[in-house]
Amino acid sequence: MESAAKKPWWQMTRTPATGFWLGGLWLVFSVSRWWSLEPSGSWVGPASGTLFTLLGASYLASATADLRRRRTVAAG
């Protein structure tokens, strides 16, 4: 009995389009967070800006890899 293929461990969304949308949204959040930083010496602002940037980059990388994998499979 064969089961359906599982998605790769790195794939964060079901479709590349969703990954691009979510990645773009997180990057907008990160830009707005970095833009609104105040020199107060608190670690929360830079930490959240870094987290948002990493989340956006992760979603974009996952979507790009998934898109390339789908194109490779479709091409044969």
Secondary structure as the mmCIF struct_conf table of DSSP 4:
data_model
#
loop_
_struct_conf.conf_type_id
_struct_conf.id
_struct_conf.beg_label_comp_id
_struct_conf.beg_label_asym_id
_struct_conf.beg_label_seq_id
_struct_conf.end_label_comp_id
_struct_conf.end_label_asym_id
_struct_conf.end_label_seq_id
HELX_LH_PP_P HELX_LH_PP_P1 SER A 3 PRO A 8
TURN_TY1_P TURN_TY1_P1 TRP A 9 TRP A 10
BEND BEND1 THR A 13 THR A 15
HELX_RH_AL_P HELX_RH_AL_P1 PRO A 16 TRP A 35
TURN_TY1_P TURN_TY1_P2 SER A 36 SER A 36
BEND BEND2 PRO A 39 SER A 40
BEND BEND3 TRP A 43 TRP A 43
HELX_RH_AL_P HELX_RH_AL_P2 VAL A 44 ALA A 75
#
